[in-house]
Amino acid sequence: MTSDKCKIRLGGTARSREHVELLHSMGLQFAEITIANPSAFSSVVPEYKNLKERLGISYVCHGPREGDPNDLRQLENDYLPKVLGILPLITELEIPHLTLHLWLDPRFVKEESITFKVDLIGRIIREATGRGVLICLENLSETASHLSAAFDVLPSLHLTLDLGHAQLLTEVNTSYEIIERYPERIRHVHLHDNRGGHSAMDDSHLPPGEGIIDFEKIFGKLREIDYDRTISLELKPHEIKRCLRDVKALLARSGL
């Protein structure tokens, strides 16, 4: 997807090497892979590397889920080692940034846990910087103000803007305020739809157009800040295939 000014790179979620091949066959430019267990994933790095070289596709990476968002011992002793273990693997695959899944919403996460997580992210950034990897925090249910707990103290922290998550626990999609407040932080975008709601169960990951999110309006906001990086369809391959033409048309209408 290109225009005179913007050059969006469009990709999708890949949960296997077969998915990478399917995304490539659809003409997508990258695959977003999740590494939940670096010890297990290390054995297949050569296969992903061969796919990358053979197909000419690139990767972005999503880190593991955090588990209990208020369990500081688990974050320190399980989550952090996993994330640090991912960094050499994505360096080998020439992946430019890693998305972290850490909840900072003070409506559900204790203040001491948020403070701990911000320090944790800072430690991850220091290690990642030495490897040339950017760290992106993904919005879950947070507002722009909630995200300030991290962004105000971590100037090199970037953002993966999840448009579906931004529709949850809110009357108005929070993407608008996040784009307005942190335009320079947005490094990657997750694209999927839902019908709103007030729990994680409502994060239904529907193809765009099957929920209530006004993507055309949100894309217009991204166009205003000249967003020209990556957008990933967080869907199953058959769902991506079903909606890909409409998504491309929507991006074109929005000037992205």
C-alpha positions, 0 to 999 in steps of 0.5 A: 500500500503506497501513496505519494507521501506514505508507505504503509507495510501491511502484514499479519499474524503468523502462528507457524511457519506455514502461516508465514508462507500463507501470508506471503502468498497473499502478498503481505510484506511481513509476518508478526510472530509471537515468541512465548518461550525463547528456549522452545523457539530457538530450535526453529530460528534457522527455519524462520531465517530460511523462510525469510531469505527464500520468500523475501518476507520480514518479521516483527515480534510480539513477546509473551503475555505477562500472566497475573498483572499484579504478581511481581515475583512472576514478572521478575523471575519468569516474564523478564528472563523470557523477554531477555531471552527473546532479544538474541533470537530476534536480533538473529532474525533481523527483527527491528522491534519487540512488542511488550504485553504489559497491563498498566491500567490503574483501574485493574493494576495496583500502583506498586505493580505499575511502578515495578513494570515501568522499571522492568521496561526500562531494564528491557530497553537498556538490554535491547538498545545494545542489540539495536532493537526498539521496545514497543508497549502495546495498549491494552485497556489504557487511556492516553493518560494511563500510558503516561506512567511509562512514556513520561519516564522512558523517552526511548519507549515506543508504542504498538497501537492496538485499534481493537483494544482501544475499543474496550472499556470505553465509550469512545475508541481511545486510539484518537487520544493516543494518536494525538498525545503520542504521535511520535511514539507509534511504531506499529499498529495492530488491526482487528475489530470487535463490538466493544465491551468491558472484559478481555472476553470481548477482545474478539479479534474480528475482521475489520467491518464485522464489529463497530470500530470506525477504521476509516476515521482512525486511519484519517487520524493516522494520515494526519500524523503521516504514519508510514510504518507497519500495520498488522492484521491480528487475525487467522490467515483465512480471515485475513484472506477474506478481508484483505481486499477491503482493508487495502481499499480502506487504506487507500481511501484514507490516504495511507 
